[in-house]
């Protein structure tokens, strides 16, 4: 089962309720909204989509289907930006 983890080469810092990140290699920066920031925090260790959804469903008032769709969308975008990587 595919698991995801942070790309630890990315520098990050908290500004109010958003996380700002910089990819030194690409010289670009990103800002994550509250939910994406929480996903990033949870990805300190490798987690599957199911693991993430289980944790987020305990914290947010959202139905399981919507949570999974949102998590998949966030993971796809974060992976495209090089912020996270998948491991098998």
C-alpha positions in Angstrom: 0.0 0.0 0.0 1.4 3.4 -1.0 2.5 5.6 1.9 3.4 9.3 1.8 6.0 11.2 3.8 7.4 14.8 3.8 10.3 15.8 1.7 12.6 16.8 4.4 14.6 19.0 2.1 11.8 21.6 2.2 12.1 24.4 4.7 8.9 25.5 6.4 7.6 28.0 9.0 4.3 28.9 10.5 2.7 32.3 9.8 -0.6 32.7 11.6 -2.6 29.6 10.7 -0.8 29.0 7.4 2.4 27.1 6.7 4.9 28.7 4.4 7.4 26.5 2.7 10.4 26.9 0.5 12.0 24.5 -1.9 15.7 25.5 -1.9 16.5 23.4 -4.9 13.8 25.0 -7.1 14.0 28.4 -5.4 10.2 28.6 -5.0 7.9 29.0 -2.1 4.4 27.7 -1.2 1.7 28.5 1.3 -0.6 25.8 2.6 -4.1 26.3 3.9 -5.2 25.0 7.3 -6.2 21.5 6.1 -3.0 21.1 4.0 -0.9 22.3 6.9 -2.5 19.6 9.1 -1.8 16.9 6.5 1.8 18.1 6.3 2.1 17.9 10.1 0.7 14.4 10.1 3.2 13.3 7.4 6.2 13.5 9.7 6.1 9.7 9.4 4.9 7.6 6.5 1.1 7.3 6.3 -1.4 6.0 3.8 -4.4 7.9 2.5 -6.5 5.7 4.8 -4.3 6.6 7.8 -4.6 10.3 7.1 -8.4 10.1 6.6 -8.8 8.2 9.9 -6.9 10.9 11.7 -8.6 13.9 10.0 -12.1 12.5 10.5 -11.5 12.6 14.3 -10.5 16.3 14.0 -12.8 17.7 11.3 -16.6 17.6 10.8 -16.5 16.1 7.3 -17.9 13.0 5.8 -15.6 10.2 4.8 -16.0 10.5 1.1 -15.3 14.2 1.0 -12.3 13.7 3.3 -10.8 11.1 1.1 -11.3 13.3 -2.0 -9.8 16.3 -0.3 -6.8 14.3 1.0 -6.2 12.8 -2.4 -6.3 16.2 -4.0 -3.9 17.7 -1.5 -1.5 14.8 -1.7 -1.5 15.0 -5.5 -0.7 18.7 -5.5 1.9 18.4 -2.7 3.6 15.6 -4.6 3.6 17.7 -7.9 5.2 20.5 -6.0 7.9 18.2 -4.5 6.7 18.8 -0.9 6.1 15.1 -0.2 7.1 11.8 -1.7 5.5 8.4 -1.9 7.0 5.2 -0.7 5.9 1.6 -1.2 
